[in-house]
Amino acid sequence: MPYQGGFSPGIFPIKDFKRSRVMEIAPDVWMIEGYISSNFLKNPPSCNCFVLLDEDMVLLVDTGTYGFYREPILKILRRYRQEGAKRLVLMLTQGHFDHVANNDLILEAGYDDVRFLLPEVELTTIDLYNHWNNEAVELLEYYNPFRMLPMKGPTVIPNLVSRVSIELARAIFRLNTKILFRGIKTLADRAEILTSESRIKKQYGDTELWGWEVGRFFAIHDGTHSPGHTSFYDPKYKLLLTGDATLEINPPFFNGSMDACIDYMQRFRRLAEQGDIEIATDAHRSSIWTQKLQDEAKYDPLHPLQKVDVVTGKQDCAAFYDFFEEYFRALKAETLGILKRLGQATIPEIVEEFRASPNPYARFKNIIAFPKLPSRTDVMVANILKEADAPRRREGNRIIFTPPEKA
Ligand SMILES: [Fe+2]
């Protein structure tokens, strides 16, 4: 059964999906464009999926959310099989639901040799229901995450209820996640596990990367958007697919890493500057959906390269990663700057200040905030405070943070 979830089951915007394009972004490298709406809970996103051919092996990267995208992906996979491809490999940039919901399509492509390779450190993330619910419990050590849920749509109830009973709020949240993930078969139980010890190191000029070789491609373990987040590099066409590492919503989960986002933007920028990257895109880059989002949410992009399908040329690729490095650094500095200014604060207090910030990067982050996109400012703040080792103490119901030494 394909994906049946979301909070308006069965009412998927098929008319919108039909606008999604299939683009050959380099010879035998296909991007099946996904979907983004400005209402995450009503119409969740579907990622861009990629098919890359290397001799007799086809690498499929991500499978999207909606059943609609199975056919365009299968069409390319079947065509390559008819033309002589023998092996099909599925890999994921991450285990989030909008990247894995059609994973079982690999069993329909007609290949005898089918493998699904999954980093061990991503196993807890691809366990969708437990990931979301365990995260809520972890966050309770930092603040009450339910109180930060939007006061509209399906998140109103857990928010209100959490003021009286956290246990009841958790039960309602569990129900919400069941609805959101309905119909998804991740195939995680039949995946071949890639251990961290099996990674190899590759040196590109002065930049070191760790990951796994898959044919001519290098699956770079960057741990940005999720612990096992992986970007894909094709040395033949100097092409880098960065999944959700280059997304404006980072880090949307507590197990992502703002520090890794900053670190890898720097590494990828260096690679581009050295001439190793000439074609760049990611799992949600799309000129049509960004334009739609911009019209609906009424904002101007911070950088023109946010609005393209694919970035091309050494200079623009370097500028693309440079922009994200600057953006992530600014969000981190703003968060820690607020805590320093306040001297001590709870996460909701820091979020309130952040929402009023005149900083252009913070303002942008505020415009795209949940539930428009899965961009949760409270989770980002918690993530930054965790990584900076900000001291915290409990006073009654309040969990109070003081500025970290290393900030
Ligand atoms: Fe995504």
Residues whose N, C-alpha, C, O or C-beta is under 5 A from the ligand:
A	BS01	LIG	C47 D98 D244
